[in-house]
Amino acid sequence: MSEIDRSRAARAEARTRIEEVAARLFAERGFAGTTIGEIAAEAGLSKPMLYRHFDSKQELHLALLERHRDELAAAPVRELLHGEGDLDTRMTAMYDAWFGYVESHPYTWRMMFRDTTGDAQVQAFHRELQRRQRETDMALLREFVPGLPEAELEPLGEAIRSALYGLALWWLDRPEQPRELLVATMTRITRGLISTVKGPNAEGPKAEMPDATSTGTPDAPGPSGASPSSAAGGTD
């Protein structure tokens, strides 16, 4: 390995260490209760070395939020669009992938949804994240429950969003509860909603997924707040 390659590898390893330590400290102590010096010390770096990767604590916090938001979106969307089986089967797999990410990143989850901080930019990020999630759930309802009245879509989207994140936060305080319980709960909630709509265009819980690659078929969203296009490519 050349000197340049070794330098790049060392820089990437240091950045990963910074992000892992920062995610844990932000989750444990909150944004305001964590200092750059504490992050650097626990990462085994000096503050000047940390500042080579991130200009400020705010930039580091936002970078973590954005990265994990996109990672959280990816797996559920894949299951919904490209998994095997009918809608009910894919919906269960989608929720399992989503809660699986929560289970493997508990510190990140606390940082994303329990500590919103007093920082204006971070608060704006959280408001935008909630808006995206709500609109994603509204798009999902339009796609798979077309008989719903338009006026009900936004409050129903918010109800699904709130249930999903509320269950995840509930689970963080009760880690002994099996993931299957939360998956079954969210699947039951969504299946129950679908079953309330009767009509020639309403898809029941056993309906086949539409072909997302066919002409005129809109992107189907996942529960994490991003459509397939945004999950693959970043932010608005």
ChimeraX attribute file (.defattr): number of C-alpha atoms within 10 A of each C-alpha:
attribute: neighborCount
match mode: 1-to-1
recipient: residues
	/A:1	6
	/A:2	7
	/A:3	8
	/A:4	9
	/A:5	10
	/A:6	11
	/A:7	12
	/A:8	12
	/A:9	12
	/A:10	12
	/A:11	15
	/A:12	13
	/A:13	11
	/A:14	18
	/A:15	18
	/A:16	13
	/A:17	18
	/A:18	22
	/A:19	17
	/A:20	16
	/A:21	20
	/A:22	28
	/A:23	26
	/A:24	18
	/A:25	21
	/A:26	23
	/A:27	22
	/A:28	15
	/A:29	13
	/A:30	18
	/A:31	22
	/A:32	13
	/A:33	11
	/A:34	16
	/A:35	16
	/A:36	16
	/A:37	15
	/A:38	16
	/A:39	25
	/A:40	20
	/A:41	15
	/A:42	14
	/A:43	19
	/A:44	15
	/A:45	16
	/A:46	15
	/A:47	14
	/A:48	12
	/A:49	14
	/A:50	23
	/A:51	14
	/A:52	10
	/A:53	15
	/A:54	16
	/A:55	11
	/A:56	11
	/A:57	19
	/A:58	15
	/A:59	14
	/A:60	19
	/A:61	19
	/A:62	14
	/A:63	14
	/A:64	18
	/A:65	21
	/A:66	16
	/A:67	11
	/A:68	16
	/A:69	21
	/A:70	19
	/A:71	15
	/A:72	25
	/A:73	24
	/A:74	22
	/A:75	21
	/A:76	31
	/A:77	31
	/A:78	18
	/A:79	21
	/A:80	27
	/A:81	22
	/A:82	13
	/A:83	17
	/A:84	12
	/A:85	15
	/A:86	15
	/A:87	22
	/A:88	20
	/A:89	18
	/A:90	23
	/A:91	26
	/A:92	23
	/A:93	23
	/A:94	25
	/A:95	28
	/A:96	23
	/A:97	22
	/A:98	25
	/A:99	23
	/A:100	17
	/A:101	19
	/A:102	21
	/A:103	16
	/A:104	10
	/A:105	15
	/A:106	19
	/A:107	20
	/A:108	23
	/A:109	24
	/A:110	21
	/A:111	24
	/A:112	24
	/A:113	16
	/A:114	12
	/A:115	19
	/A:116	19
	/A:117	16
	/A:118	10
	/A:119	12
	/A:120	10
	/A:121	13
	/A:122	20
	/A:123	14
	/A:124	12
	/A:125	17
	/A:126	18
	/A:127	13
	/A:128	13
	/A:129	19
	/A:130	18
	/A:131	15
	/A:132	17
	/A:133	24
	/A:134	26
	/A:135	21
	/A:136	23
	/A:137	27
	/A:138	23
	/A:139	22
	/A:140	21
	/A:141	23
	/A:142	17
	/A:143	19
	/A:144	21
	/A:145	23
	/A:146	19
	/A:147	18
	/A:148	19
	/A:149	10
	/A:150	11
	/A:151	8
	/A:152	10
	/A:153	19
	/A:154	16
	/A:155	12
	/A:156	17
	/A:157	22
	/A:158	19
	/A:159	13
	/A:160	21
	/A:161	23
	/A:162	15
	/A:163	15
	/A:164	21
	/A:165	17
	/A:166	12
	/A:167	16
	/A:168	22
	/A:169	17
	/A:170	12
	/A:171	20
	/A:172	16
	/A:173	9
	/A:174	10
	/A:175	11
	/A:176	8
	/A:177	12
	/A:178	10
	/A:179	17
	/A:180	13
	/A:181	12
	/A:182	19
	/A:183	23
	/A:184	14
	/A:185	16
	/A:186	19
	/A:187	21
	/A:188	14
	/A:189	14
	/A:190	17
	/A:191	18
	/A:192	13
	/A:193	17
	/A:194	20
	/A:195	13
	/A:196	13
	/A:197	17
	/A:198	14
	/A:199	12
	/A:200	8
	/A:201	11
	/A:202	19
	/A:203	20
	/A:204	20
	/A:205	20
	/A:206	13
	/A:207	14
	/A:208	15
	/A:209	20
	/A:210	15
	/A:211	14
	/A:212	13
	/A:213	10
	/A:214	8
	/A:215	7
	/A:216	8
	/A:217	11
	/A:218	15
	/A:219	17
	/A:220	24
	/A:221	28
	/A:222	29
	/A:223	25
	/A:224	29
	/A:225	25
	/A:226	28
	/A:227	25
	/A:228	19
	/A:229	14
	/A:230	15
	/A:231	23
	/A:232	14
	/A:233	10
	/A:234	12
	/A:235	11
	/A:236	5
